[in-house]
Amino acid sequence: MSMTFSCAGHKKAAHEHHIPPDVKLYQSQDSFNKQSNQKKIIAQYAINSLGVPYQWGGHSPETGFDCSGLVVYTHQMADIIVPRTASAQFENGRIITIQNLQISDLVFFKDLKKNKDYHVGIYMGDGKFIHAPGRGRNVTYEFLNTPYFLNHYIGARSYL
C-alpha cells in the first residue's frame, strides 16, 4: 500500500460535528491530575475532529486540518502551545519510546524518498493514532502496526 502525504489545498468544507469534550480541567495544584486532564482533552478533541476535511495550512474544524494543524489545535484546547510544523514539533518535543507511548503523544513519520517531509499523528492507545492524512481525505485513524506506517515511523514526542 502506497500512501503519500500532501501539502496541497482542498476545497473548504463545513464540518458540523465538532463538539467540545465533556472534560473538566481541575484547578488543582496536582500536576499529575492536570496532565491527565490535558491528555483527555487532546484525545477528545482529536476524536471530535474525525471526518474533518484535510486542508493544507488548516488548523481548525471550520477551515479543516493539515497534520500539524490538528496537533496545534488539539493541544491549544488543552492550554499547551506546540510549534506549527510537524518538523518543528518533532525537533522540540520530549522524546518518547514506542514502548512508552501514551494517549496524546505525537507519532511521527518521514517520507523516505523526500528526506525533509514529516507527518504527525496523535496516539490514541491500543496501537491507533488520529491524523490528517492528506489532500482529498478527512481526519481519520490508522494503526501503527500497518507495514506502511511501521516502515516510515521515525519516533514519538510529547509536550506534556
Secondary structure, 3 states (H helix, E strand, C coil): CCCCCCCCCCCCCCCCCCCCCCCCCCCCCCHHHHHHHHHHHHHHHHHHCCCCEECCCCEECCCEECHHHHHHHHHHHCCCCCCCCHHHHHHHCEEECHHHCCCCCEEEEECCCCCCCEEEEEEEECCEEEECCCCCCECEEEECCCHHHHHHEEEEEECC
